[in-house]
Amino acid sequence: MTIAEQIYELVKALPQNQASEVLTFVEFIRAKHLNSNQPNQPVAPVPWAEVVHSLAGTWKEDFPALEDIRDGLGSAILREH
């Protein structure tokens, strides 16, 4: 009996949730070995200024303007001079 057959015999007797865990583990092991067989390709360093420039404004819509924050807090917030 092959190893795959032995595993199959054991797994088919397990409850579905435990068999799913085994499947997840097998997929993890497979991915780990597939990734370890890939040649490591060096990544060229990117200058910090280029990274900052490429990200500038990307979160613009996610953050309120300073004036909007101050309006919501009233006079209790410190003002910049």
N, C-alpha and C positions, 0 to 999 in steps of 0.2 A: 504494500500500500504506500503510495507517495505521500509526501508531507501535505500537499494540497488536499488529498483525499482524507487524511487524518484530521486536518483542520475542519474540513467540511463536515465530517461525522460529528465532531465536537460541537460545532457552531449550530448545526441544524437541531440539536437538542436544547439549545438555549432559548429563553424567552426573547421576544422580538427586541426589546430595549437593550439587552445584553449583546445580542447578535449585531445590533447597530453599532454598539461600542467597538466590537471586534472589527467591523468594517471600517470604522473611522480610524482605528489604529493601523490597520493594514494600508489604508490610503496614505496615512502619515508616513509610514515606513517606506512605501513606494516613492512618494514625493521626495523624501529625504535622500534616498539613493539616486534618484534621477537628477536632483540638484547637485549632488556631490560629484556626479560624473560629468557635469558641464564644466568646460574650461572657464576659469575666472578671467574675465576681461577687465583690465584696469579702467577705471573711470577717470577721465581727464578732470582735473580740478577747475572749478569755475571761480573767477575773481569775485570777491565779496561784493564789490560795487555792482557787478553785473547781476548778482542774485537780488540785491536790494532793488535795483532798477526794474527787474522783471516782475517783482512782487508789488511795486508801488501802485496803490489804488485798487488792489484786488479785493480788499475788504471794505471798500468805501461805502457800499450800500448796507453793510452789516452794523455800522457804528453811527450813533447820532453825532451831530455836530456839537462842539463845545457850547455854542449858544443855546442849543436845544436842551442840553443838560442843565445849564444855569437857569433857564426859564422854568424848568420843572422843579427846581429846588428853591426858588425864591431868593431872598436876600441872605439866607444862612450860609451860602457858599462863598468862599474866599475868591476875590477877583484878582486876576493877574495884573501887574503894573508894568 
